[in-house]
Amino acid sequence: MIDLRPAAEVDLAEIAALSNWAYRGTGPQSSWTVESYLKGERTNAAALRADLAAAPDALILTWRDAAGELQGHAWLEPGADDVWYLGLLSVRPDRQDRKLGRTLLSAVEDYAKARGARRMQMTVINVRDTLIAWYQRRGYGLTGEARPFPYGDDRFGTPLRDDLSFVLMERAL
């Protein structure tokens, strides 16, 4: 079991850096989860701060190793009817071959379940077939619901194609 802790203000810059590495990194240590159809930052500390302020029940859970180095993090937000939202799940790209993603996902689900969650939802960009398949192998199913991509809102990066949307995935806990 890993020790998850809610992020503090001092953690936001480091969380943003890991998110950008995982979602937009390039080079030999880039992640298989890189969003090559978007350019620019995935997030920054100011955006994370604003998102947390806009969702006062949400938190970002951090996972650090014994030396205090950030290994991963995830956004977690309780919703209506004991359905929680999971987002921004990220682990260090240079350590992804160690099953850190599935370890973090399981710990985040356990954290939410211990606080009353019965279902977990997330949105994934529709063209991320490999990532969608990864979540399906972990029990998440496509609900058939799609949500529009926020074209014109560059908080998540600038899209390089015009066919993006979000698919909703869900899993019973």
N, C-alpha and C positions, 0 to 999 in steps of 0.2 A: 504494500500500500504506500502511496506517496502522500506527502504532506502538502495540501493545497492551502494557500493563504490569500485572503482578499488583498488586492493591490492597494498600495498607498500612493499618495500624490508623488512621492519621490521615485516610484517605480514606473511612471508613465512613459518617460523618455526611453527607458530600456525595453519596455513592452512594445513601443512603436518601432524601435530599431529591429527587434526580433520579428515583428509582423512584416516589416518591409523586406527583411532578408528572406523570410519564408515565402511571401507572396510575390515579390518582385525581384529577388536576387538573381544575379547572373554569375557565370563563371563555374569553375569545377565544383564548388560547394553549394551550388544553387539547389533548390528543392524541386522535387517532382510536382509540387503544388504551385509552381510559378504561374501567374496569370499573364501569359505573353500577349494577350489581346487587349491589355490595358497598359498604359504608360503612366509614369509618375508614381508618387508615394501611395502606398496602401492606406497609411494613416500617419498621424504625428501626435505628439503629446497634447497639443491644444485641442485637436479633434477628439481624442479619447476623453479629455476633461469635459468637453462640451457634451459628448454623448452620455457620459455618466451623470452630468447635471440634468440632462433632459429625461433620464430614466432613473429616478432616485432609488428604485428597488433593485436595479442591476448592479452587478459587480464584475470585476475582472479577477479571476482566480489565477494565482501564480504558482509555479512549481519550481523550486530551487533545489540544487544538489547540496550535499553536505558542506561544500565550500562556499555556498551562497550564490553560485552562478545560475542564472535563469535558464531553465531547460525548456519551459513551455508556459503557455497561458491560454485562457479561454474566457470569453464573455458569457455570462450566465444571467438570465433575467426571468423572474417568476411572472407568470401570466394568469389569466382567468382559467377557472376549472382545473387547476393543478397542472396546467400545461406550461412548461418552461421553454425559453428560447436559448439556444446555444449558438454562439458565433465566435469568430476570430480565433478558432482553435489553431494554435501554432506550436511547433516544436523546433528545436535547433536543426536546421537542414544538414549540418555536418554530422548529426547523430541519428538521422532518421532510420538508418538500417538496424536500429536496436529496439524497435517496437515501442518507441516513446509515444507516438501518436495514439495507438490503441490503449496504452497504459494511461495516458492523460485523459482520453475520452471516457474510459471506464471510471476513473476517479471522479471526474466532473459529474457523470451520471449518478454515481453513488452519493456525492455531495448534495445534489439536487433532490434525490430520492429521500435522503435523510431529513430534508426540510419540507417534505410534502409533495414533491413532484410525482405525477403519475405518468406523464408523457413528456417527451422532449421533441422539440421542433427545431428546424434550422432551414435556412435558405442557402442554395448553392447555385452559382451561375450555370445556366443551362448547358453551356458548351464544355463543361468540366466533366466529361464522361468518366475519366479515370478516378476522379475524386468521388463522384456519385457512386460508382461501383465500390469504392473503398467503404463508404458509409453503408451501402447495402449489405456488404459482407459483415457488418457490425450490427445488423438488425434494423436499419432505417429503411423505410419504404417511401417511394414517391407517392404523394397524395393525389397527383393529377392537377394540383393547383399551381398556377404560375403567377408571378408578380412582375411588374415592369421594372426594367433596369433604370436607374435614375440618370438618364442622359441629361447633360447640362449641369449636373452636380458633380464637380470634380473631386469631392471629398474622398472618393474611393479610387481615383485615377481617371485618366482620360481614355475612353473607349477607342479602340482601333478598328472596330467593326460595328455594324448597325443591327445585329440580330441577337443581342444579349437580353436575357431576362433571368429571373430567379425561379427555380423550382423549389417547392416546399417538400421537405422530407420530415418524417415523423417516426418515432419509436415509442412503444410502451415500455415503461421502466419496471 
